[in-house]
Structures are given as structure tokens and as C-alpha cells.
Amino acid sequence: MPQITINGRACSFEKGESILQVALRNGLEIPHYCWHPALSVVASCRICLAEVWAPNPRNDNRLEPIPKLLPTCQTPCGEGQVVYTDSPKSIANQKAVMEYLLINHPVDCPVCDQAGECYLQDYSYQFGRGASRFEEQKNKQPKKDLGPHVLLYADRCIMCTRCVRFCREVTGTSEITIEGRGSTEQIDVFPGVALDNELSANVVDLCPVGALLDKDFLFQQRVWFLEKTPSIDGITASGDSISVEHANGQVYRIKPRENPLVNRWWISDEIRYGWKFIHDERRLRLPRVRGEAPYDAAEAPLAYEAAYQRAAELLGAGRGRVAALLSPMLSCEDAFLLSTMLRGFAADAKLGLGPVPRVGADKTFPGGYVLRAEKAPNARGVRRVLAAIARGEVPAFDEFLRSLDGVETVLVTGNYPSDWVLPALAEALRGRRIVLIDTLPTALVEMAEVVLPGATWVEKAGSFENAEGRLQGFDRAIAPLDFAKSEAQIALDLVAVREAGEATTPDRLGAAAYDAGATRRRIVEELGLGAFVEEIAVPSRPEGVAPDMELVDL
């Protein structure tokens, strides 16, 4: 392959790649603001200019400097080129660009949400001057409400135009434009047009400074206190890669995680803001058994002992009398352990897939992102596991309801982000004994003999299969709320209760702790579904970044 030398390092490149792309791929940092791999190249910020030497075909291909600095984001690589971003000319340009960008920028880092992940801060420290030479009055730009999710602090804007190009090229909605000239130039929306497309909040992620801010996250938490956990969209069938950002057991925001095979760099606003039910005050927190006085938090072990024992009695009702309706909101591991647990109680237990919500039709944006109409993350994964266990087709929801004749006990799981109980389901379950695992109160809570509080997808690890059949794993971000447990752990606890044959707590039994990786290996060994090891994409946690300042104890 042809090679180019950047700051003394030889790097291979493919025809058409820019110098900046090759540098970033090889771990070489070149400062840049306006360039983004998904957007058109405008080369407007000018901080990525570099000194380039190239073979001169008119002088026996001798290496000669190109007279002017070139934008590395726009300049294609050429065989034999030598690039310097650390030469005196390049460094002088970087300092000049940073000085110009900071002339009218307010010094409000202490109150800016972007502080701690701001390229203006980073590049000012790495490539800027130590002091400002500007002594005139700064231009003051207004704050603007662009739409339901995004605020614009225009005086922080450096006019990289990423947000403008995103709305033109990715969403095709073109709500954002540029108005004014020179130092009064600013970003704005067209009159009477709000920034209100389904991907609108991605402009906040694109903004390299603190100009575009998320209303939902505004002044909520400092980013350096947040822990990022790799996860998968747990609300729709898209399978988008996300980062759950949390601190002290509370989720503060969800951001996209780059995945070129699924969502690239974007997520929908539905995914970004649809996690609020995780901290809903109405969450189910303790087990309940119908006819018994409710337990309080101090008596949680007793509550589980009573609930598990009653559930074991109901699930062991006998041949042909037990069924399970497993939600498409569950992980593949949840479905596997619940199904195998139930077949341990009743070998011929019927298995069915819960209702799969759909809203409208799939929508594809000009940039390639697909907004999924299916509002369940794992209908295909749960169906795949159930079909392997049942050794046949899994009945659809309506068919499952019609097959309940003679069934006395039904294990039902919910975990939907809202009230999901359809009238047909409530009617089909009326008069039957229900063991319910759910996260939010529904009509089934009052009908159930036993209610066990489940965990949401950010409170457990597992895997989902998206609308395209892609299996992806995710990690647990926060601990389950209060005394809730993942469906997989509840299944392991009930196995321990069944094997003990007496009323006792899983703690005293030494019930196995749920492990997602070990469960996937069991799926392969017991069901022959090799995809759960061979094809599954498991996220890797990012390595910690070492500080470039020495910290000393005082």
C-alpha cells in the first residue's frame, strides 16, 4: 500500500483518504473542529492546517515543501508525502486560530455543561496561547430556544457548522441555518421552524463546544463524575449502540456509541430520552403475595421467601396446566433461564412471546439512519431462544391467548416502559393464577397471585437481537432499584427453591448468581445456538485516560 509520513511516522493509506483520516486512524492527533466523518468537508475552522512536503515530478521527484499550509481534512494523501503538524509554521497557525476563536468566547467554563468534554478547552490547553491579547469589548450573542430538546448559547459558538450540515445531510430537514457575517455571524433556525426532527438532539453530540446544549441534561451533573457503560437500545428494535452515563446509581443521560454496522454515530430522540421509566416513582420494589400482608423494606428476605415459595407451588401445578408469556423486552439470557426454570417445574409448559408494540412504519433518513416502528428490543432474540427450547415454532401473541384452555398457572413478564396490558390479555388471564415479573404497575398487578419486581435493561447484563438479526451484548450500568432483580436472577432463585423442596430464601440456598457470559455458553451447549458465542458483538469498555498533570497529595 502507498505510504505517507506524518510527524515522523510512516502510515499506509488508501486512495482518496485525507491526511486527517489517516492520522486519526493511526492514533496521531491533529486538532480539528469542523470535520466529522459523517458530514461533508468544508475546511472552515482552519486549525488542522499542516506543513506538507511532496515529491515534485518536475524535479526528479525530489521532496519539496508546498508553499502554503494545507487543511489536512480536505487534502488527499499522496505517495511519499511528508506532513508536519508540529513544525513552527503549523504551531503558529494553531495558536493564531485558537486566539481568534477565543476573542469573543465567554469565559464561563465553570457553568458550562460542556466543561470536561470540550474541544475548545482541550485545544486551548494543548495548542493555544497562555494568555489573551484581546483588550476590546467582546460581542455578546443571544441565547436561543431552538426546539423541544436543544438550547443555543450563541456566544459560545465557533461556527464549525456541524449542526447545519447534519440537518441538511443526515436528517434532510434543514431547520438550521447561518445568518450574519464576520464576528456577528451566528447559528439560527428559520423563522417559524423549530429544530424538531426525530434525531434533533444529535446536534448536541456534534457540537465541539458548549454552544448547543441538551435541555434535559442542563445543569444536572458534571461530566467527570459520570461513569459510561456500553449498552444497547432497550426501547426499540434498532439495536443502536449507546453509552449509559450514570453516577451514584442514577442515570443522567444516554448518548450514542459509534457502531458503523448499525447506527453509525446517531440515535433517535426516542432512545435518548425514553429511559425515564427506570427511575419512575411507581416502580415495583418488593415482592407481593395475594392475601398476605405486604412486607416493608426491612423484611425483604421474608417477602422473597414467601413469594418464591408460593410461585414454586403455582408453577409446579402439573402436566398441561402451566404456561409462560415472555416479553420481547427481556434479554436472550432472561428468556433462556426463565424457560428452562419453568420446564423444570413443568416439562410440557407452553411458551409464548408477549405483545410486540409497533408505531407507524420504519423511516429511513437521507443519511441512512433507520427509525424503527417496532418498539421492543428483542422480539427476535426471545423467539429464537423459545423456539430452540420448545423445538418448534413459538406461537404469536394472539395464538398463545387462544391456546390457554386448561392452563391454570401463567408466568407473565412485562418490563415495558409503559402500561402494556391489552384488554385481550387481561380477559384471557382472568380466573387463572398469575406469577408476574414486571417493573411498573399495571392491571395485572392486582390480578396476580405473586408479583416479583423485575429490573430494567440498564440494571442487568445480557444480549438483544435487533431488527436486522444482529446479536449484541450489553453490560449492566447501575444496580437494580431497591429489591428488584433481573428476570434471569429470579429464574436462578426459583431453581434453587425447587431443588431445595422447602420454603427458604435463595441466600440460604446459595443460589447461583447470574452471569451473562456463562449463560450464553449454556445457550450454546444446551440449545446448539452457536451464534451466541460466534456471532455476538460484545462491547469493550474504553480504557481510562491518564491525566497529563501530576497530582500530589497535600
PAFIFI-297383 format. One line per field, with one value per residue (C-alpha): residue number from 1; residue in three letters; x, y, z. Coordinates in steps of 0.001 Angstrom, whole numbers, plus 500000, padded with zeros to 6 digits. Example, Ala and Ser with C-alpha at 12.3 -4.5 7.8 and 13.67 -1.06 7.14 Angstrom:
<atoms>
n: (1|2);
res: (ALA|SER);
east: (512300|513670);
north: (495500|498940);
up: (507800|507140);
</atoms>
This chain:
<atoms>
n: (1|2|3|4|5|6|7|8|9|10|11|12|13|14|15|16|17|18|19|20|21|22|23|24|25|26|27|28|29|30|31|32|33|34|35|36|37|38|39|40|41|42|43|44|45|46|47|48|49|50|51|52|53|54|55|56|57|58|59|60|61|62|63|64|65|66|67|68|69|70|71|72|73|74|75|76|77|78|79|80|81|82|83|84|85|86|87|88|89|90|91|92|93|94|95|96|97|98|99|100|101|102|103|104|105|106|107|108|109|110|111|112|113|114|115|116|117|118|119|120|121|122|123|124|125|126|127|128|129|130|131|132|133|134|135|136|137|138|139|140|141|142|143|144|145|146|147|148|149|150|151|152|153|154|155|156|157|158|159|160|161|162|163|164|165|166|167|168|169|170|171|172|173|174|175|176|177|178|179|180|181|182|183|184|185|186|187|188|189|190|191|192|193|194|195|196|197|198|199|200|201|202|203|204|205|206|207|208|209|210|211|212|213|214|215|216|217|218|219|220|221|222|223|224|225|226|227|228|229|230|231|232|233|234|235|236|237|238|239|240|241|242|243|244|245|246|247|248|249|250|251|252|253|254|255|256|257|258|259|260|261|262|263|264|265|266|267|268|269|270|271|272|273|274|275|276|277|278|279|280|281|282|283|284|285|286|287|288|289|290|291|292|293|294|295|296|297|298|299|300|301|302|303|304|305|306|307|308|309|310|311|312|313|314|315|316|317|318|319|320|321|322|323|324|325|326|327|328|329|330|331|332|333|334|335|336|337|338|339|340|341|342|343|344|345|346|347|348|349|350|351|352|353|354|355|356|357|358|359|360|361|362|363|364|365|366|367|368|369|370|371|372|373|374|375|376|377|378|379|380|381|382|383|384|385|386|387|388|389|390|391|392|393|394|395|396|397|398|399|400|401|402|403|404|405|406|407|408|409|410|411|412|413|414|415|416|417|418|419|420|421|422|423|424|425|426|427|428|429|430|431|432|433|434|435|436|437|438|439|440|441|442|443|444|445|446|447|448|449|450|451|452|453|454|455|456|457|458|459|460|461|462|463|464|465|466|467|468|469|470|471|472|473|474|475|476|477|478|479|480|481|482|483|484|485|486|487|488|489|490|491|492|493|494|495|496|497|498|499|500|501|502|503|504|505|506|507|508|509|510|511|512|513|514|515|516|517|518|519|520|521|522|523|524|525|526|527|528|529|530|531|532|533|534|535|536|537|538|539|540|541|542|543|544|545|546|547|548|549|550|551|552|553|554);
res: (MET|PRO|GLN|ILE|THR|ILE|ASN|GLY|ARG|ALA|CYS|SER|PHE|GLU|LYS|GLY|GLU|SER|ILE|LEU|GLN|VAL|ALA|LEU|ARG|ASN|GLY|LEU|GLU|ILE|PRO|HIS|TYR|CYS|TRP|HIS|PRO|ALA|LEU|SER|VAL|VAL|ALA|SER|CYS|ARG|ILE|CYS|LEU|ALA|GLU|VAL|TRP|ALA|PRO|ASN|PRO|ARG|ASN|ASP|ASN|ARG|LEU|GLU|PRO|ILE|PRO|LYS|LEU|LEU|PRO|THR|CYS|GLN|THR|PRO|CYS|GLY|GLU|GLY|GLN|VAL|VAL|TYR|THR|ASP|SER|PRO|LYS|SER|ILE|ALA|ASN|GLN|LYS|ALA|VAL|MET|GLU|TYR|LEU|LEU|ILE|ASN|HIS|PRO|VAL|ASP|CYS|PRO|VAL|CYS|ASP|GLN|ALA|GLY|GLU|CYS|TYR|LEU|GLN|ASP|TYR|SER|TYR|GLN|PHE|GLY|ARG|GLY|ALA|SER|ARG|PHE|GLU|GLU|GLN|LYS|ASN|LYS|GLN|PRO|LYS|LYS|ASP|LEU|GLY|PRO|HIS|VAL|LEU|LEU|TYR|ALA|ASP|ARG|CYS|ILE|MET|CYS|THR|ARG|CYS|VAL|ARG|PHE|CYS|ARG|GLU|VAL|THR|GLY|THR|SER|GLU|ILE|THR|ILE|GLU|GLY|ARG|GLY|SER|THR|GLU|GLN|ILE|ASP|VAL|PHE|PRO|GLY|VAL|ALA|LEU|ASP|ASN|GLU|LEU|SER|ALA|ASN|VAL|VAL|ASP|LEU|CYS|PRO|VAL|GLY|ALA|LEU|LEU|ASP|LYS|ASP|PHE|LEU|PHE|GLN|GLN|ARG|VAL|TRP|PHE|LEU|GLU|LYS|THR|PRO|SER|ILE|ASP|GLY|ILE|THR|ALA|SER|GLY|ASP|SER|ILE|SER|VAL|GLU|HIS|ALA|ASN|GLY|GLN|VAL|TYR|ARG|ILE|LYS|PRO|ARG|GLU|ASN|PRO|LEU|VAL|ASN|ARG|TRP|TRP|ILE|SER|ASP|GLU|ILE|ARG|TYR|GLY|TRP|LYS|PHE|ILE|HIS|ASP|GLU|ARG|ARG|LEU|ARG|LEU|PRO|ARG|VAL|ARG|GLY|GLU|ALA|PRO|TYR|ASP|ALA|ALA|GLU|ALA|PRO|LEU|ALA|TYR|GLU|ALA|ALA|TYR|GLN|ARG|ALA|ALA|GLU|LEU|LEU|GLY|ALA|GLY|ARG|GLY|ARG|VAL|ALA|ALA|LEU|LEU|SER|PRO|MET|LEU|SER|CYS|GLU|ASP|ALA|PHE|LEU|LEU|SER|THR|MET|LEU|ARG|GLY|PHE|ALA|ALA|ASP|ALA|LYS|LEU|GLY|LEU|GLY|PRO|VAL|PRO|ARG|VAL|GLY|ALA|ASP|LYS|THR|PHE|PRO|GLY|GLY|TYR|VAL|LEU|ARG|ALA|GLU|LYS|ALA|PRO|ASN|ALA|ARG|GLY|VAL|ARG|ARG|VAL|LEU|ALA|ALA|ILE|ALA|ARG|GLY|GLU|VAL|PRO|ALA|PHE|ASP|GLU|PHE|LEU|ARG|SER|LEU|ASP|GLY|VAL|GLU|THR|VAL|LEU|VAL|THR|GLY|ASN|TYR|PRO|SER|ASP|TRP|VAL|LEU|PRO|ALA|LEU|ALA|GLU|ALA|LEU|ARG|GLY|ARG|ARG|ILE|VAL|LEU|ILE|ASP|THR|LEU|PRO|THR|ALA|LEU|VAL|GLU|MET|ALA|GLU|VAL|VAL|LEU|PRO|GLY|ALA|THR|TRP|VAL|GLU|LYS|ALA|GLY|SER|PHE|GLU|ASN|ALA|GLU|GLY|ARG|LEU|GLN|GLY|PHE|ASP|ARG|ALA|ILE|ALA|PRO|LEU|ASP|PHE|ALA|LYS|SER|GLU|ALA|GLN|ILE|ALA|LEU|ASP|LEU|VAL|ALA|VAL|ARG|GLU|ALA|GLY|GLU|ALA|THR|THR|PRO|ASP|ARG|LEU|GLY|ALA|ALA|ALA|TYR|ASP|ALA|GLY|ALA|THR|ARG|ARG|ARG|ILE|VAL|GLU|GLU|LEU|GLY|LEU|GLY|ALA|PHE|VAL|GLU|GLU|ILE|ALA|VAL|PRO|SER|ARG|PRO|GLU|GLY|VAL|ALA|PRO|ASP|MET|GLU|LEU|VAL|ASP|LEU);
east: (500000|501143|502574|502640|504769|503011|505144|507855|505599|505049|501356|499664|496637|494015|493356|491038|491715|492556|495620|493432|491630|494902|496359|493347|493273|496897|496409|498026|496166|495521|493259|490013|486571|484536|485444|483280|483450|479711|479478|480695|484126|484121|487594|486329|487855|491459|493056|494044|496378|499716|503010|503156|506192|505586|507658|507964|507619|509180|512337|513094|510507|512605|510817|509842|507604|504236|504405|501254|499781|497117|493940|494543|490802|490490|493885|494093|497111|499774|502564|505727|504205|505718|503379|504277|501625|504298|506507|506907|504566|501853|502138|501935|498723|497204|497924|496517|493296|492762|493339|490757|488194|488548|488296|484518|484120|482814|484968|482127|483627|482644|478933|479067|477668|480337|483179|485243|484468|485016|487400|487817|489150|491363|492832|493282|495402|497283|497661|496652|498426|498823|497157|494757|495961|492417|491550|488365|484734|483509|480491|477562|475316|471840|470651|468048|465500|465838|463307|461922|465323|468060|469216|471727|474222|475283|478181|479969|479581|482748|480821|482041|478630|478421|474817|473863|475321|473751|470252|470875|472705|471654|468049|467232|465096|467343|465946|469264|470973|473692|472868|475020|478631|482016|482090|478272|477680|475541|473564|469775|466631|464441|461516|458618|460578|461709|464505|462060|463069|463345|467158|467382|469456|472366|473452|474345|476740|478173|478852|482559|481992|479177|477025|474288|473012|470589|467672|467198|470803|471220|472962|472245|475727|479397|480590|483740|481543|479727|480622|479992|478705|478383|474851|472243|468967|466445|463347|463111|464191|467009|469791|471586|474835|474608|476522|474590|476105|475370|476574|475629|473077|471237|471153|471696|471836|472151|474431|475206|478172|479786|478779|479295|477219|474071|473561|476877|477122|473443|470475|466880|465431|463068|466016|467879|465004|462975|464809|462941|460777|463915|463595|459795|458443|455839|458430|457665|460166|459176|457576|453878|451716|447965|446151|449233|450044|452687|456216|458321|461883|463406|461605|462699|464214|460933|458993|461099|460839|457046|456860|459278|457583|454142|455486|457081|453748|451891|454459|454506|450770|451151|451129|449472|448499|451395|452340|454684|454286|457742|458131|460136|461686|463710|467251|468017|469586|466453|464294|466590|466814|463106|462121|464485|463388|459735|460373|461983|458685|456503|458229|455393|454826|453595|455856|454710|456001|454358|452870|455324|454346|454555|454015|453671|456268|460064|461505|464865|466634|468839|471930|470978|469697|466552|463903|462252|458485|458886|459117|460665|464410|464467|461397|463633|466071|463366|461603|464866|465538|461959|461828|465016|463691|460244|461792|459256|457556|456666|453006|452283|450641|447057|447569|449059|445989|443739|445811|445287|442380|443123|446055|445815|449062|450696|454116|453955|456793|456399|459281|457688|458300|454555|451248|451310|448395|445930|442250|442512|445356|443555|440463|442402|444157|441059|440402|443902|446730|449357|453000|454014|457503|457262|458747|455745|452223|449577|446192|447928|449441|446020|445158|448406|448876|452569|454283|458082|459808|461972|464944|465181|467788|470273|470149|471382|473678|472561|472060|469465|468812|467808|465512|468308|469067|472277|473083|474698|475677|475411|476714|474925|475141|473513|472327|468631|466306|465817|464900|464184|466033|466709|464433|467475|468339|464730|464841|468028|466497|463386|465557|467275|463911|462652|465761|465607|461987|461151|460376|463668|465489|467864|470583|470428|470328|473375|471517|473790|474497|473532|476422|475634|478717|478209|474539|475419|477761|474909|472679|475287|475837|472200|470398|473113|472728|476342|475570|475607|479367|480429|478384|477505|479104|480164|481136|484591|484907|487057|490437|490877|492652|495637|495771|498580|499077|500866|498655|500263|498796|498942);
north: (500000|503595|505389|508886|510146|512176|513718|511139|508083|506139|505396|503394|504860|504042|506195|509093|509219|512592|513250|513810|510493|508573|510404|509677|506040|505713|507429|510712|513740|516627|519322|519806|521302|521364|517922|514901|511533|511532|515082|516922|518545|522346|523038|526167|526040|526059|524652|521416|523191|521446|521830|519332|518276|516287|514743|517191|515320|518301|517996|514240|513635|515402|516192|519867|521922|523107|526903|527250|525312|522823|521705|518086|517352|518264|517307|513769|511663|511218|508660|509913|512981|514145|516053|518151|519337|520131|522383|526079|527173|524684|525525|529252|528654|526596|529329|532006|530057|529404|533078|534159|531616|532794|536527|536643|533411|533933|532641|530667|527173|526830|526949|525315|521806|521030|521599|518455|517216|520433|520556|524293|523670|520801|522568|525830|523941|521891|524309|527780|530695|531058|534489|536584|539715|540901|544065|545218|544628|541126|540668|539342|536886|535815|532544|530812|528068|526018|523306|520893|519432|521900|525305|527509|529645|531582|533439|530103|529061|528782|528417|524925|524402|520728|521196|522911|520111|517428|518822|519108|515866|513356|514244|516187|518620|521725|523588|525261|527977|530625|534311|537438|537982|538292|538498|538795|535596|533104|529870|530118|528298|529547|531741|529631|526376|524590|522042|519208|516234|512731|512961|516583|516082|514602|518175|518428|515492|517003|520419|520504|523333|524271|526163|523544|522133|519392|520837|517541|517408|521142|521759|518195|516786|517386|515031|513996|512442|510279|506675|505443|501921|500452|499293|498697|500462|498805|500561|499886|497154|499263|497775|501140|501191|503619|504723|504906|507725|507442|508330|507014|504608|507225|507532|511105|510770|508358|509130|507315|504973|504654|501493|501624|498461|499680|503313|504876|507969|508693|507723|508916|511286|508484|506354|509275|510320|507121|505824|507896|504947|503471|505961|506135|506588|503919|501159|497832|497427|494450|491038|490617|487570|487920|487523|488222|491470|493456|493425|496527|497108|495688|492416|491976|488475|487318|488831|486915|483723|483880|484935|482282|479524|480493|480847|477399|475905|477528|476678|473052|472769|469706|468444|470668|473295|475786|478378|481354|484587|486116|489752|490940|493472|490702|489750|486419|485246|486157|484188|481160|480918|481588|478961|476290|477040|476663|473414|472153|472675|471503|469778|470460|474105|476225|479088|482239|485657|488734|491576|493413|497113|498899|502576|503536|502304|502306|505625|505947|509315|510624|509907|506230|506110|503973|504867|501574|501259|498175|499274|496183|495473|491694|490066|488066|487007|485822|483996|482325|481047|479894|478097|476210|475191|474218|472558|474204|477437|479853|480900|484553|486546|486118|482420|481954|483509|481092|478105|478672|476248|474014|476166|477081|478998|481533|483092|486576|489042|492686|495167|497526|501274|501976|500238|497346|495155|494812|494113|490785|489694|490715|488857|485702|485607|486277|483409|481944|482045|484541|484788|488226|489680|493346|496777|499138|498738|497533|495880|492513|493514|493372|490108|488272|485693|486557|489762|489856|493204|492974|495016|497253|496661|499167|497256|493967|492485|490432|490479|491658|490692|493721|494091|493031|489846|491191|489830|492370|492164|494911|495484|496390|500114|500512|498189|497221|499584|498705|494997|494404|491600|490699|488051|485824|486042|485361|482245|481013|481711|479698|476819|476844|476866|473977|471901|472538|471429|473643|477243|479015|482007|481823|483310|480325|478016|479565|480261|480855|484468|485414|485729|486797|485215|481875|481870|482439|479457|477382|478507|477221|473939|473112|474578|474449|478171|478861|482453|483405|482844|483055|485995|488110|491561|492206|495796|496582|499152|502148|502358|505014|508182|509078|512755|514819|516683|515219|515022|515272|514824|517925);
up: (500000|499433|502434|503879|506749|509452|512191|511599|511492|508283|507695|504973|503255|500657|497634|498442|502163|503639|505755|508813|508383|508141|511144|513341|512290|513375|516727|515690|516990|514644|516112|514200|514774|511572|510231|511065|509279|508524|507166|504085|504314|504478|505921|507637|511125|509769|512927|511164|508688|508351|506538|503661|501651|498465|495644|492744|489403|487643|489736|489662|492401|494979|498209|498286|500593|499319|499820|501925|504818|503735|505538|506449|506500|502816|501393|499967|500820|498182|497874|499553|501208|504482|506800|509834|512276|514868|512729|513678|510875|511871|515557|514817|512858|515667|518190|515881|515201|518898|519664|517080|518297|521882|521122|521636|523564|527116|529942|531505|531704|535408|534495|531050|530649|528067|530543|530829|527313|525368|522422|522913|526413|525276|522263|524146|526655|524059|521156|522346|523943|527671|527782|525735|523932|523183|525097|523327|524252|523414|521148|523152|521280|522464|523945|521777|522240|519056|519776|522373|523257|522266|523530|521694|523612|520534|522172|522650|519003|516880|513601|512756|511023|512008|513159|509894|507786|509996|509418|505694|505019|507696|508571|505379|507379|507101|510107|511000|509004|509303|509477|509688|508701|510339|514129|514269|512307|514226|514028|513988|512907|510092|511230|512473|512099|515265|515480|516000|513834|515289|515516|516679|519840|517876|517161|520866|520495|517308|518846|519795|522284|524667|522178|521689|524958|525926|527915|529705|530966|531579|534940|536090|536645|535943|533241|535110|537804|535246|534510|530971|530457|526931|526251|523540|522850|525158|523841|520097|517668|516218|518348|518426|520378|523280|526342|529593|531651|535341|538828|542268|540861|538798|535011|533834|530090|527185|524268|521006|520774|517364|515516|511732|511224|512997|513964|512917|515181|515853|517997|517865|520442|521405|522510|524061|526329|526656|529736|532353|533459|535036|537898|537903|541425|540676|540118|541761|544589|546768|546101|546870|547519|547206|550519|552628|554383|552466|553803|554316|553170|556353|555710|552080|552649|554199|551301|548783|550823|550793|547134|545884|547822|546514|542963|543178|544294|541405|538717|539809|539143|536945|533385|530794|533304|533134|530522|530212|528286|527929|527000|523962|526348|528031|527124|525480|528729|530715|528280|528395|532176|532745|530157|531449|535023|534032|532131|535337|537131|534229|531323|528904|529871|526966|525891|524125|523122|524604|522528|520285|520102|516751|515972|512305|509814|509621|508477|506720|506759|503918|505992|506262|509837|510246|512812|513783|514147|516328|519963|521522|521581|521493|519953|517587|520294|522683|519830|518800|522318|522926|519576|520410|523827|522517|519440|517199|516270|519057|518889|518244|520992|519765|519108|522576|524201|522299|523478|527216|527606|530590|531751|535434|536055|533751|534286|532764|532296|531341|531616|529088|529593|529933|530624|528194|529268|526393|527158|525332|527621|530800|529660|528691|532083|534154|536568|536164|538693|537572|538576|537366|536903|535985|536594|536554|537996|535527|535702|536103|539449|541087|539299|540107|542856|543055|541934|541641|540873|537743|536559|533515|530824|532287|535585|534129|531508|528545|524790|522272|518659|516601|513597|511239|513189|514734|518209|520520|524165|526758|530287|533489|534177|537600|540341|540290|542118|545809|545949|542268|540489|536900|535418|534983|538683|539658|537475|539181|542599|541742|540529|543910|545711|543564|544203|547951|548082|551054|551895|552333|550937|547973|550184|552484|549490|547924|544681|541713|540827|537297|534855|531268|529696|531453|530452|526802|526942|528351|525475|523028|524867|525631|522618|519966|519173|518276|517292|520972|521006|517360|516085|519099|519325|522911|523819|525097|527825|526877|528504|531165|530111|532246|533268|531775|535042|538025|541091|544516|547979|550136);
</atoms>
